[in-house]
Amino acid sequence: MRSVSLVLALCSVVIVLDAQPARHNRAGNSKKTLPTPSLTTVLARVGPEVVTYEDIEATYLRNSNRSNKSLSSQPRDTVLEFLRLYTNYRLKVLDAISRGYDKDSSILAEVAANRRLVAETYLYEKRIIEPRVEEELRRRQFEVKPAVIVIAIPQGDNADTTAAYAKALACLRVVQNGASFEQVAKDSSDDKETGKNGGILPYITALSGVIRELEDAAYALQPGQVYPQPIRTRFVYLIVKLLDKKPRELVRIRHILLTPTETLDSMAIEHLADSLAAALKGKTAEEFAAAARRWSSDKSSADKGGLLGNGGFYSRSLGFDGDNRRLLPQFEDVLFSLRDGEIGIARTVYGVHVIRRDSTKPFNPVEERENVRKAYRRYNFEDDKRAFLDAEKRRLGWALRENVLDQVLAAVNPSRTTRDSAWDAGIGAVLKTEVIYSFGATGGLTVGAFADSLKKRREPYTLNRQGLTTALNKITDPMIIERLTANLEHEYPQFARLVREFRDGILLFKVEDQEVWSKLKFDTTLARAYYDSTKSRYMTELSYDLSEIYLLSDSVAKVVAERARQTHTKEDFEKLAEEFTQRAGYREKKGYWGKLVVRTSQLASLVAKSTPKEGDIVGPLPFEKGYAIVRVNAIYPPRQKTFEEAIADIASAVQEIKQRQLTEQWLTSLRTRFPVRYETATINKLFRP
């Protein structure tokens, strides 16, 4: 938000200028092959600073929101205008630095706080998210079909899992010795739903919703292989076999659903399906669509020419785009046995389907990256973050001292939480001096310090192993993150640029506030000059001065309206209003509404439709569940506004002019102190006219 003026300025130029067609000079230079600019190529100099192609390219891509369209593809005029804005920005920042704002303690504190926040996010992005998203995208090129034998693990703190592991290991050994995986699944799997099917699961792909351990195992195998050991998950052991692995296909589907009717029995439906399939063989999608509209019992898809999934693409592992709905296996098997344009017949519980595989779209990692990223963050990121931080702690020699934790657990009441102010009363003085978490050779966290820290924290922790381990992580995670992010600027130049730009944004805000915004007072002389040059634009609106008699009865309204027309004068109308109007509070006002603008008043708008003259009686008009009889006391036609009336209309434009004047005066003085020079020859060489 601090750098909003820069961002908006740059965005506006990119959006407007980027849309301009390239201008070609008479010599046809636009057809020449232009040299590829180096990131270090100098395009301009601002005082002591050099502005490189990398500076401009990075800023352009970020502000234009077009990561696939580099600055080098833009015409020279666009580049020059963007460069002008960028150098103006740097001039302002240099002015702030020359005033010593970059050493201001409040600014340094704000930059440091922002850096801590951004550094943690950036660390996770580079070390965890980006590598894992790329791995998931590589997996998504394929669909795999696993089979599983499920062995339930007893739950509870003191549950014995030995028997479950022994059973899982025995099943694995039997399969490895040549027994049928499917038969062992039917005989031994604790999940009867998958067991009765021989353990066979649908096709899956990366982040398709199955448990992570199963996905990892399936992608580690080749078809026909069995994972070499039981896989432990939270609730079960899994024995995994890979049945199939195929390139992932995304297809668009049409179908015609045929179901028995009073005139068509099952045999007739079969014959009709065969006839339609034969007739539609080799026909276009449009011809199939016409047949679907004529014959299909599935009216929701028939109206779309038989298209399923609202015309989206379907894959065996993720279902339809958008909603992940899945086809029945009988339908799916026929569909994926077809080629594009081919016709097939499938039979499901819904009836007989004549299927057309319309088209196939290849896997596109660019299109799926954002969805994969969101799914990864939702399903796996927190686990990976925990594993990453724990691994880094081990690498540095940081460790929880389990024996000390055991002593703490023995000294506290497990039914309480750290919200109880006396939760640590049972921890003796000697135990409080023990190190519960060691930081290698650099010291450690004592039990006493740990307890004191928990008392200062708002969130309660349960007094069991999991609760106190979580609490220790809450204390030690920020410490390891600080260590890991200390040198991010050296590891990632982009991060250094990010922090520097945030700092410069704060400097820009502070110096611009002093030089422009604090001086931005309403200039009456400037406003008068602006009004004189544009006053024809500012007109009052058509208005009426109105009085009304409001009645709920149509017949009574007609009688009163006739009496009002016979009297003519405003005084007589007011007497009738005092006697008859039924609008709350308006008898005391004698029906008087006052001056109403046609554009904003519903009553005045109704009156205007009859184009009345002053003194006319209009109505009865249906209005607000009743009837309005209206007298037009005066008419105020549009006219040019006076200067005083137009101030509200011109204020923002005048302030904008004043702001531009102040900014340009400031920049002019800065260019004297920090001369700006554009490398015109280089720019002409690198960018097309």
C-alpha positions in Angstrom: 0.0 0.0 0.0 2.9 2.3 0.7 4.0 2.2 -3.0 0.5 2.5 -4.4 1.2 5.7 -6.3 4.1 4.1 -8.2 2.2 0.9 -8.8 -0.9 2.7 -10.2 1.2 5.0 -12.3 3.2 2.1 -13.9 0.1 -0.1 -14.3 -1.8 2.7 -16.1 1.0 3.2 -18.6 1.5 -0.5 -19.2 -2.2 -1.1 -19.7 -2.7 1.8 -22.1 0.6 1.7 -24.0 0.8 -2.1 -24.2 -2.4 -2.1 -26.3 -1.0 0.3 -28.9 -0.1 -1.3 -32.2 3.6 -1.1 -33.2 4.5 1.8 -35.4 6.8 0.9 -38.3 9.2 3.4 -39.8 9.5 3.9 -43.5 12.8 2.0 -43.6 11.0 -1.2 -42.4 13.3 -1.5 -39.3 10.5 -3.5 -37.5 11.4 -6.5 -39.6 15.0 -6.6 -38.5 16.1 -9.1 -35.9 16.8 -7.2 -32.7 19.6 -8.2 -30.4 18.7 -9.9 -27.1 19.3 -7.5 -24.3 21.5 -8.6 -21.4 20.1 -8.2 -17.9 23.0 -5.9 -17.1 22.5 -3.6 -20.1 22.3 0.0 -18.9 19.3 1.8 -20.2 19.5 5.0 -18.1 21.4 6.7 -15.3 19.8 8.6 -12.5 22.3 10.6 -10.4 24.6 7.9 -8.9 22.4 5.0 -9.9 22.4 2.9 -13.1 19.1 1.5 -14.4 19.6 -1.8 -16.1 17.4 -3.9 -18.4 16.8 -6.2 -15.5 15.4 -3.4 -13.3 12.9 -2.4 -16.0 12.0 -5.9 -17.0 11.3 -7.0 -13.5 9.2 -3.9 -12.7 7.3 -4.2 -16.0 6.4 -7.8 -15.6 5.2 -7.3 -12.0 3.1 -4.2 -12.9 1.7 -5.3 -16.2 0.6 -8.7 -14.8 1.8 -10.3 -18.0 4.5 -12.8 -17.0 4.6 -14.3 -20.5 5.2 -11.0 -22.3 8.6 -9.5 -21.7 9.6 -5.9 -22.1 11.8 -6.8 -25.1 8.6 -7.5 -27.2 7.3 -4.0 -26.6 7.7 -1.1 -29.0 10.3 1.6 -28.2 7.7 4.3 -27.2 6.2 2.0 -24.6 9.7 1.2 -23.2 10.6 4.9 -23.1 7.4 5.9 -21.3 7.9 3.1 -18.8 11.5 4.1 -18.4 10.5 7.7 -17.8 8.1 6.6 -15.0 10.7 4.4 -13.5 13.4 7.1 -13.4 10.9 9.5 -11.8 10.3 6.9 -9.1 14.1 6.6 -8.5 14.5 10.4 -8.3 12.0 10.5 -5.5 13.6 7.6 -3.7 17.1 9.3 -4.0 15.6 12.5 -2.6 14.3 10.5 0.4 17.7 8.9 0.9 19.4 12.3 0.7 17.2 13.4 3.6 18.3 10.5 5.7 14.9 8.8 5.7 16.5 5.5 5.0 18.1 5.7 8.5 14.9 6.7 10.3 14.3 4.2 13.1 10.6 3.9 12.5 11.2 3.1 8.8 13.9 0.6 9.7 11.6 -1.1 12.1 8.8 -1.3 9.6 11.1 -2.7 6.9 12.5 -5.3 9.4 9.0 -6.4 10.4 8.0 -6.8 6.8 11.2 -8.6 6.0 10.5 -11.2 8.7 7.1 -11.8 7.4 8.1 -12.0 3.7 11.2 -14.0 4.4 9.4 -16.9 6.0 6.9 -17.0 3.2 9.7 -16.7 0.6 11.7 -19.5 2.3 8.8 -21.9 2.2 8.1 -20.9 -1.4 11.6 -21.6 -2.6 12.5 -24.6 -0.4 9.2 -26.4 -0.2 6.4 -25.2 -2.4 8.0 -24.7 -5.8 10.0 -28.0 -5.8 6.9 -30.0 -4.7 4.6 -28.3 -7.2 7.0 -29.2 -10.0 7.2 -32.8 -8.8 3.4 -33.0 -8.6 3.1 -31.6 -12.1 5.6 -34.3 -13.4 3.4 -36.9 -11.7 0.2 -35.4 -13.3 1.5 -36.4 -16.7 0.4 -39.9 -15.8 -2.5 -41.7 -14.3 -1.9 -44.9 -12.2 -4.2 -47.6 -11.1 -3.3 -49.2 -7.8 -4.7 -52.1 -5.8 -4.4 -52.3 -2.0 -4.7 -54.7 0.9 -5.8 -52.8 4.0 -4.8 -53.9 7.5 -6.4 -51.9 10.3 -4.2 -50.5 13.0 -5.6 -50.4 16.6 -6.0 -46.9 17.9 -5.4 -45.4 21.3 -2.4 -44.4 23.4 -1.7 -47.9 24.6 -2.8 -49.8 21.6 -0.6 -52.7 20.5 0.1 -52.5 16.8 2.4 -55.5 16.6 -0.3 -57.9 15.4 -1.5 -55.5 12.7 2.1 -55.2 11.4 2.6 -58.9 11.5 -0.6 -59.5 9.5 0.5 -56.9 6.9 3.9 -58.4 6.6 2.4 -61.9 6.2 0.1 -60.7 3.4 3.0 -59.1 1.7 5.1 -62.2 1.9 2.3 -64.4 0.5 1.9 -62.0 -2.5 5.7 -61.8 -3.0 5.8 -65.6 -3.2 3.4 -65.6 -6.1 -0.1 -65.7 -4.6 -2.8 -63.7 -6.4 -2.9 -60.1 -5.0 -6.6 -59.9 -5.8 -7.4 -63.1 -3.9 -5.3 -62.1 -0.9 -7.2 -58.8 -0.8 -10.5 -60.6 -0.9 -9.5 -63.0 1.8 -7.5 -60.7 4.2 -8.2 -57.0 3.6 -9.9 -55.3 6.6 -11.6 -52.9 4.2 -14.4 -55.1 2.9 -15.5 -52.5 0.3 -12.2 -52.6 -1.6 -11.5 -56.2 -0.6 -14.5 -57.6 -2.4 -13.2 -56.0 -5.6 -9.7 -57.6 -5.2 -8.4 -54.3 -3.7 -8.6 -52.6 -7.1 -9.0 -48.8 -6.9 -9.9 -46.3 -9.6 -7.1 -44.4 -11.5 -5.4 -41.7 -9.5 -3.0 -38.9 -10.2 -1.0 -36.4 -8.2 -3.2 -34.7 -5.5 -6.3 -36.4 -6.6 -7.6 -36.9 -3.1 -6.1 -40.3 -2.0 -3.8 -40.5 1.0 -0.3 -39.3 0.3 1.5 -42.5 1.3 -0.6 -44.4 -1.3 0.1 -41.9 -4.0 3.9 -41.9 -3.3 4.0 -45.7 -3.3 2.0 -46.0 -6.5 4.3 -43.6 -8.4 7.4 -45.4 -7.2 6.2 -48.6 -8.9 6.0 -49.9 -12.4 2.9 -51.9 -13.6 2.9 -55.3 -12.0 5.2 -54.4 -9.1 4.3 -54.7 -5.4 5.7 -52.1 -3.0 8.5 -53.9 -1.0 7.2 -53.2 2.5 3.9 -52.4 4.2 3.1 -48.7 4.2 2.0 -47.3 7.5 -0.6 -44.5 7.5 -2.4 -43.1 10.5 -5.1 -45.7 10.7 -4.0 -48.6 8.4 -1.1 -50.5 6.9 -1.3 -50.8 3.1 0.1 -53.4 0.8 0.2 -51.7 -2.6 0.4 -53.1 -6.1 0.5 -51.1 -9.3 -1.9 -52.4 -12.0 -1.5 -49.8 -14.7 0.2 -46.6 -15.6 -0.9 -44.5 -18.6 -0.3 -40.9 -19.9 -3.1 -38.8 -18.6 -5.7 -38.0 -21.2 -8.4 -35.3 -20.9 -11.3 -36.0 -23.2 -14.6 -34.3 -24.1 -17.6 -36.6 -24.3 -21.0 -36.8 -25.9 -23.6 -39.5 -25.2 -27.1 -40.5 -26.0 -28.9 -42.2 -23.1 -31.5 -44.7 -24.2 -34.0 -46.0 -21.5 -37.1 -48.3 -21.9 -40.4 -46.5 -22.4 -44.0 -47.7 -22.9 -43.3 -48.2 -26.6 -39.6 -49.3 -26.4 -38.7 -52.4 -24.3 -35.1 -53.4 -23.4 -34.7 -55.4 -26.6 -35.9 -52.5 -28.8 -33.5 -50.2 -26.9 -30.6 -52.5 -27.7 -31.5 -52.5 -31.4 -32.0 -48.7 -31.4 -28.5 -48.2 -29.8 -26.9 -50.5 -32.4 -28.7 -48.6 -35.2 -27.7 -45.2 -33.9 -24.1 -46.2 -33.4 -23.9 -47.5 -37.0 -25.7 -44.4 -38.4 -23.4 -42.0 -36.5 -20.1 -43.8 -37.3 -17.9 -41.3 -39.1 -20.3 -38.5 -38.6 -19.4 -35.0 -37.2 -20.0 -33.8 -33.7 -22.8 -31.6 -34.9 -24.6 -34.6 -36.4 -24.2 -36.5 -33.2 -25.5 -33.5 -31.3 -28.7 -33.4 -33.4 -29.2 -37.1 -32.7 -28.7 -36.5 -29.0 -31.4 -33.8 -29.0 -33.8 -36.2 -30.8 -33.2 -39.4 -28.9 -31.5 -39.0 -25.6 -33.4 -39.6 -22.3 -30.8 -37.5 -20.5 -32.4 -34.1 -21.1 -29.7 -32.1 -19.3 -27.1 -33.2 -21.7 -29.4 -33.6 -24.7 -30.0 -29.8 -24.6 -26.2 -29.4 -25.0 -26.0 -31.9 -27.9 -25.1 -34.8 -25.6 -22.1 -33.0 -24.0 -21.4 -34.2 -20.5 -19.8 -32.2 -17.8 -21.1 -28.9 -19.2 -18.7 -29.5 -22.1 -15.6 -29.7 -19.9 -12.9 -32.2 -20.2 -12.7 -35.5 -18.3 -9.9 -37.6 -17.0 -10.1 -41.0 -15.2 -8.2 -39.7 -12.2 -9.8 -36.3 -11.6 -13.2 -36.6 -13.2 -14.8 -33.5 -14.9 -13.2 -30.1 -14.9 -14.5 -28.0 -12.1 -16.6 -30.4 -10.1 -14.6 -33.7 -10.2 -17.8 -35.8 -10.9 -16.9 -39.3 -12.0 -18.3 -41.6 -14.7 -19.4 -45.1 -13.9 -16.6 -47.7 -14.6 -18.6 -49.4 -17.4 -19.0 -46.1 -19.2 -15.4 -45.0 -18.6 -13.9 -48.3 -19.9 -15.7 -47.9 -23.2 -14.9 -44.2 -23.5 -11.1 -44.8 -23.1 -11.1 -47.7 -25.5 -12.2 -45.2 -28.3 -10.2 -42.8 -30.4 -11.4 -39.2 -31.1 -14.5 -39.2 -33.3 -15.2 -42.9 -32.7 -18.6 -44.3 -31.4 -19.1 -46.9 -28.7 -21.9 -48.5 -26.7 -21.9 -48.9 -22.9 -24.5 -50.3 -20.5 -24.9 -49.0 -17.0 -27.7 -48.9 -14.4 -29.1 -45.8 -16.1 -29.6 -47.5 -19.5 -27.7 -48.0 -22.8 -25.3 -45.2 -23.7 -24.2 -44.4 -27.3 -20.9 -42.6 -26.6 -18.8 -40.4 -28.8 -15.3 -39.4 -27.8 -15.3 -35.9 -29.2 -11.7 -34.7 -28.6 -8.6 -35.1 -26.5 -6.6 -32.3 -24.9 -3.0 -33.1 -23.9 -1.8 -32.5 -20.4 -0.7 -28.8 -20.0 1.4 -28.1 -16.9 0.9 -24.3 -17.4 -2.9 -24.6 -17.2 -2.8 -26.9 -14.2 0.0 -25.3 -12.2 -2.3 -22.9 -10.2 -4.8 -25.7 -9.3 -1.9 -28.0 -8.3 -0.4 -25.3 -6.2 -3.7 -24.7 -4.4 -4.3 -28.4 -3.9 -0.7 -28.9 -2.6 -1.1 -26.1 -0.1 -4.4 -27.5 1.1 -3.4 -31.2 1.4 0.4 -31.5 1.9 2.1 -28.2 2.6 1.7 -28.2 6.4 3.1 -31.7 6.7 6.0 -30.9 4.5 6.7 -27.6 6.4 6.8 -29.6 9.7 9.2 -32.1 8.2 11.4 -29.4 6.7 11.7 -27.5 9.9 12.4 -30.7 11.9 15.1 -31.7 9.4 16.8 -28.3 9.6 16.8 -28.5 13.4 18.5 -31.9 13.3 21.0 -30.6 10.8 22.0 -27.9 13.2 22.1 -30.3 16.1 19.0 -29.0 17.8 17.1 -31.7 19.7 14.3 -32.3 22.2 15.6 -34.1 25.3 13.0 -36.8 25.6 14.1 -37.9 29.1 13.6 -34.3 30.5 10.2 -34.1 28.7 9.3 -37.4 30.4 10.1 -35.9 33.8 8.0 -32.8 33.0 5.0 -35.0 31.9 5.3 -37.0 35.2 5.2 -33.8 37.2 2.0 -32.2 35.6 -1.7 -33.1 35.5 -2.5 -34.4 32.0 -6.2 -33.4 32.5 -5.3 -29.7 32.6 -3.9 -27.2 30.1 -1.4 -24.4 30.3 -4.3 -22.0 30.7 -4.3 -23.1 34.4 -2.0 -20.6 36.1 -0.7 -23.3 38.5 -0.1 -26.0 35.8 3.6 -26.1 36.6 3.3 -26.2 40.4 4.5 -29.8 40.5 7.8 -29.1 38.6 10.6 -28.8 41.1 13.3 -26.2 41.2 16.0 -28.7 40.1 14.0 -29.9 37.1 13.4 -26.3 36.0 17.2 -25.9 35.5 17.3 -28.9 33.2 17.6 -28.2 29.4 14.5 -29.5 27.7 15.5 -28.4 24.2 19.1 -28.2 23.2 20.4 -25.8 20.5 23.6 -27.8 19.8 26.7 -26.1 21.1 25.0 -22.8 21.5 22.9 -23.6 24.6 19.3 -24.6 25.1 15.9 -23.9 26.5 15.5 -24.8 30.2 12.3 -26.2 31.6 11.8 -23.1 33.7 12.2 -20.8 30.7 9.8 -23.0 28.8 7.2 -22.8 31.5 7.6 -19.0 31.8 7.1 -18.7 28.0 3.9 -20.7 28.0 2.4 -18.5 30.7 2.9 -15.5 28.5 1.2 -17.2 25.5 -2.5 -16.9 25.0 -3.1 -20.2 23.3 -3.6 -23.2 25.8 -1.7 -26.4 25.3 -2.7 -29.8 26.6 -0.3 -31.3 29.2 0.5 -34.4 27.3 3.4 -35.3 25.0 1.7 -34.0 21.8 0.6 -30.7 23.5 4.0 -29.9 24.9 5.9 -30.9 21.8 3.6 -28.5 19.8 4.3 -25.8 22.4 8.1 -26.4 22.0 7.8 -26.1 18.2 5.9 -22.8 18.6 8.9 -21.5 20.5 11.7 -23.0 18.4 10.2 -22.7 14.9 10.7 -18.9 14.8 14.3 -19.4 16.0 15.2 -21.8 13.2 13.3 -19.7 10.6 15.4 -16.7 11.7 18.5 -18.7 11.1 17.4 -20.0 7.8 16.4 -16.6 6.5 19.3 -14.6 7.7 21.1 -14.8 4.3 18.2 -15.0 1.9 19.3 -11.8 0.1 22.6 -13.6 -0.9 20.8 -16.8 -1.8 18.0 -15.2 -3.8 18.7 -11.9 -5.5 14.9 -11.6 -6.2 14.3 -11.6 -2.5 16.9 -8.8 -2.0 15.0 -6.8 -4.7 11.7 -7.5 -3.0 13.0 -6.1 0.4 14.7 -3.2 -1.3 11.5 -2.3 -3.2 9.4 -2.4 0.0 11.9 -0.1 1.7 11.9 2.2 -1.3 8.1 2.2 -1.3 8.0 3.5 2.3 10.6 6.1 1.5 8.6 7.2 -1.5 5.4 7.5 0.6 7.2 9.6 3.2 8.9 12.0 0.9 5.9 12.3 -1.5 3.7 13.1 1.5 6.0 15.9 2.5 6.5 17.3 -1.0 3.1 16.8 -2.6 0.2 15.6 -0.4 0.8 17.9 2.6 0.9 20.9 0.2 -2.2 19.9 -1.7 -4.6 22.6 -0.6 -7.6 23.7 -2.7 -6.4 26.4 -5.0 -9.3 28.8 -5.7 -7.5 30.7 -8.4 -6.7 27.5 -10.2 -10.2 26.3 -9.7 -11.6 29.5 -11.2 -9.4 29.2 -14.2 -10.4 25.6 -14.7 -14.1 26.5 -14.4 -13.9 29.3 -16.9 -12.4 26.9 -19.5 -14.9 24.1 -18.9 -18.0 25.7 -17.4 -20.2 24.6 -20.4 -19.9 21.0 -19.0 -21.6 21.8 -15.7 -25.4 22.1 -15.8 -28.1 22.0 -13.2 -30.6 19.2 -13.6 -34.3 19.5 -14.5 -36.2 20.0 -11.2 -39.8 20.6 -10.1 -41.2 22.3 -7.0 -44.1 19.9 -6.1 -47.1 19.6 -3.7 -49.0 16.3 -3.4 -52.3 14.8 -2.2 -51.7 11.1 -1.5 -54.7 8.8 -1.4 -55.1 5.0 -1.1 -58.5 4.8 -2.9 -58.5 5.3 -6.7 -62.1 6.5 -6.8 -61.6 9.1 -4.0 -58.4 10.2 -5.8 -60.3 10.9 -9.0 -62.9 13.1 -7.2 -60.2 15.1 -5.3 -58.2 15.5 -8.5 -61.2 17.0 -10.2 -61.8 19.5 -7.4 -58.1 20.4 -7.5 -58.3 21.2 -11.2 -61.3 23.4 -10.7 -59.5 25.6 -8.0 -56.1 26.1 -9.8 -54.4 28.2 -7.0 -51.7 26.8 -4.8 -53.6 27.9 -1.7 -56.7 25.9 -2.7 -54.5 22.9 -3.4 -52.9 23.2 0.0 -56.4 23.2 1.7 -57.3 20.1 -0.1 -54.0 18.5 0.9 -54.7 19.4 4.6 -58.1 17.8 4.4 -57.4 14.7 2.3 -53.8 13.6 2.0 -53.1 10.2 3.7 -49.3 10.4 3.6 -48.0 10.4 7.2 -46.7 13.9 8.3 -47.8 15.7 5.1 -51.1 17.1 6.3 -49.1 19.5 8.5 -46.9 20.3 5.5 -50.1 20.9 3.3 -48.7 18.3 1.0 -45.6 20.3 0.2 -42.5 18.3 -1.1 -40.4 21.2 -2.3 -37.8 21.1 -5.1 -37.1 17.6 -6.5 -34.6 16.6 -9.1 -36.1 14.4 -11.8 -33.1 12.1 -12.0 -33.2 11.2 -8.3 -36.8 11.5 -7.3 -39.3 8.9 -8.3 -42.3 11.3 -7.8 -40.6 14.0 -10.0 -39.8 11.4 -12.6 -43.4 10.3 -12.8 -44.5 13.9 -13.2 -41.9 14.6 -15.9 -43.4 12.0 -18.2 -46.4 14.3 -18.8 -44.2 17.3 -19.6 -46.3 19.6 -17.4 -46.4 23.4 -17.3 -46.1 25.5 -14.2 -49.4 25.4 -12.2 -50.6 22.1 -13.8 -52.4 19.4 -11.8 -51.0 16.0 -12.7 -52.7 12.7 -11.7 -53.9 10.7 -10.1 -50.7 8.7 -10.6 -50.2 5.2 -9.3 -47.4 5.7 -6.7 -46.2 3.8 -3.6 -49.3 1.5 -3.3 -51.6 4.4 -3.6 -52.4 7.4 -5.9 -50.7 10.8 -6.0 -52.3 14.0 -7.2 -49.5 16.5 -7.8 -49.4 20.2 -8.4 -46.4 21.6 -10.3 -45.6 24.8 -8.3 -42.5 25.7 -10.3 -40.2 24.3 -13.0 -36.4 24.7 -12.9 -35.0 23.9 -16.4 -31.3 23.0 -16.8 -28.9 25.9 -16.8 -25.2 26.5 -16.5 -23.9 26.2 -12.9 -22.3 29.1 -11.2 -18.7 28.7 -10.1 -19.8 28.2 -6.5 -22.4 25.5 -7.6 -19.8 23.7 -9.7 -17.0 23.4 -7.1 -18.2 19.9 -6.1 -18.0 18.9 -9.7 -14.5 20.3 -10.5 -12.8 19.7 -7.1 -11.2 16.3 -7.9 -10.0 17.5 -11.4 -8.5 20.7 -9.9 -6.8 18.7 -7.1 -5.3 16.3 -9.8 -4.0 19.3 -11.8 -2.5 20.8 -8.6 -0.9 17.4 -7.7 0.7 17.1 -11.1 2.0 20.7 -10.9 3.6 20.0 -7.5 5.0 16.7 -8.6 6.5 18.2 -11.8 8.0 21.1 -9.9 9.5 18.7 -7.4 10.9 16.4 -10.2 12.3 19.4 -12.1 14.3 20.4 -9.0 15.4 16.7 -8.5 16.7 16.4 -12.1 19.0 19.3 -11.3 20.4 17.5 -8.3 20.3 14.0 -9.8 20.8 14.3 -13.6 18.9 11.8 -15.7 20.4 10.4 -18.9 18.8 7.8 -21.2 21.1 5.6 -23.2 19.2 6.5 -26.4 21.6 4.6 -28.8 21.2 1.4 -26.8 17.4 1.8 -26.6 17.1 2.4 -30.3 19.2 -0.8 -31.0 17.2 -3.0 -28.6 13.6 -2.1 -29.2 11.5 -1.9 -32.4 10.1 1.4 -33.5 
